[in-house]
Amino acid sequence: MEKGESPASISGKLSINPTVRKAIDALQRGEVRIWLSLFVRNAVLYDHGNAMTATEFIEKSVGREWFTRIDRTEDAGLSVFGSYHTVQWGDFPVRFLFLVDGGKISRLELSQVAY
């Protein structure tokens, strides 16, 4: 995290799937082991349409990217909307859409959105 930055926390008022909450919390804190433990072995992540594994996402993002604000959730708590910070690209609005099966994440789609 850059000096002066602080990641957002998830408000208890937001309706969010428990597995998604754990994943966002792990991302916010840069906790690689917890992040990986929440995904099925062959989970696929799509970062703006580009497929990658959970491990590839970690190498690129965990500890260098985080939500600075979480605005809302949708889809029974599987979609998380907010302002996202990246060291490379700065801040922009995003949607993280999770697919959770049996308490594990099988798919995650990250996309820049306007709302």
C-alpha positions as CSV (number, residue, x, y, z in Angstrom):
1,M,0.0,0.0,0.0
2,E,1.2,3.5,-0.8
3,K,2.0,5.9,2.0
4,G,-1.2,7.7,3.0
5,E,-3.5,5.1,1.4
6,S,-6.0,3.1,3.5
7,P,-8.2,0.4,2.1
8,A,-11.9,0.5,2.6
9,S,-13.6,-1.9,4.9
10,I,-16.9,-3.5,4.2
11,S,-19.8,-2.0,6.1
12,G,-21.8,-4.4,8.1
13,K,-24.9,-2.7,6.5
14,L,-24.1,-4.1,3.0
15,S,-25.7,-7.4,2.1
16,I,-22.7,-9.6,1.1
17,N,-22.1,-13.3,0.6
18,P,-19.9,-14.6,3.5
19,T,-17.3,-16.0,1.1
20,V,-17.2,-12.8,-0.9
21,R,-16.7,-10.8,2.3
22,K,-13.7,-13.0,3.2
23,A,-12.2,-12.6,-0.2
24,I,-12.6,-8.8,-0.2
25,D,-11.2,-8.6,3.3
26,A,-8.2,-10.8,2.3
27,L,-7.6,-8.6,-0.8
28,Q,-7.8,-5.4,1.3
29,R,-5.3,-6.8,3.8
30,G,-3.0,-8.4,1.2
31,E,-3.5,-11.8,2.7
32,V,-2.4,-14.2,-0.1
33,R,-3.0,-17.5,1.7
34,I,-6.5,-16.6,2.7
35,W,-7.3,-15.3,-0.8
36,L,-6.1,-18.5,-2.4
37,S,-7.9,-20.7,0.1
38,L,-11.3,-19.2,-1.0
39,F,-11.0,-20.4,-4.6
40,V,-11.6,-23.8,-6.2
41,R,-8.4,-25.3,-7.8
42,N,-9.2,-24.3,-11.4
43,A,-11.0,-21.0,-10.7
44,V,-10.8,-18.5,-13.5
45,L,-10.6,-14.7,-13.0
46,Y,-11.4,-12.2,-15.7
47,D,-9.7,-8.9,-15.3
48,H,-11.5,-6.6,-17.9
49,G,-12.0,-9.7,-20.1
50,N,-8.5,-11.1,-19.7
51,A,-8.5,-14.6,-18.2
52,M,-6.1,-15.4,-15.4
53,T,-5.7,-17.8,-12.5
54,A,-6.1,-16.8,-8.8
55,T,-2.4,-17.1,-8.5
56,E,-1.7,-14.8,-11.5
57,F,-4.1,-12.3,-10.0
58,I,-2.2,-12.4,-6.7
59,E,1.1,-11.8,-8.5
60,K,-0.4,-8.8,-10.3
61,S,-2.7,-7.3,-7.7
62,V,-2.6,-8.4,-4.1
63,G,-0.8,-5.8,-2.1
64,R,-0.9,-3.3,-5.0
65,E,-4.6,-3.0,-5.6
66,W,-7.5,-2.5,-3.2
67,F,-10.9,-0.9,-2.8
68,T,-10.7,2.7,-1.5
69,R,-14.5,2.8,-1.1
70,I,-17.2,0.1,-1.3
71,D,-20.5,1.7,-2.4
72,R,-23.0,-1.2,-2.8
73,T,-23.6,-4.8,-3.5
74,E,-26.0,-6.6,-5.8
75,D,-26.9,-10.1,-6.9
76,A,-27.5,-11.5,-3.4
77,G,-24.1,-10.1,-2.3
78,L,-22.1,-11.6,-5.1
79,S,-21.4,-8.3,-6.9
80,V,-19.4,-5.6,-5.2
81,F,-19.2,-2.0,-6.5
82,G,-16.8,0.6,-5.5
83,S,-13.8,2.8,-6.1
84,Y,-10.7,0.7,-6.8
85,H,-7.1,1.8,-6.5
86,T,-4.2,0.4,-8.6
87,V,-0.6,1.5,-8.3
88,Q,-0.3,1.4,-12.1
89,W,-3.7,3.0,-13.2
90,G,-4.9,5.0,-10.2
91,D,-8.5,5.0,-9.0
92,F,-11.6,4.0,-11.0
93,P,-15.0,2.5,-10.4
94,V,-15.2,-1.3,-10.5
95,R,-17.5,-4.2,-10.2
96,F,-16.3,-7.5,-8.8
97,L,-18.8,-10.3,-9.7
98,F,-18.2,-13.6,-7.9
99,L,-19.6,-17.0,-8.7
100,V,-19.6,-19.1,-5.5
101,D,-20.3,-22.8,-5.4
102,G,-20.3,-24.7,-2.1
103,G,-18.5,-21.9,-0.2
104,K,-15.7,-21.6,-2.8
105,I,-15.2,-19.1,-5.5
106,S,-15.2,-20.7,-9.0
107,R,-15.2,-17.5,-11.1
108,L,-14.5,-13.8,-10.5
109,E,-15.1,-11.1,-13.1
110,L,-13.5,-7.6,-12.5
111,S,-14.6,-4.8,-14.7
112,Q,-14.5,-1.1,-14.8
113,V,-18.0,0.4,-14.6
114,A,-19.9,3.7,-14.6
115,Y,-22.6,4.2,-12.1
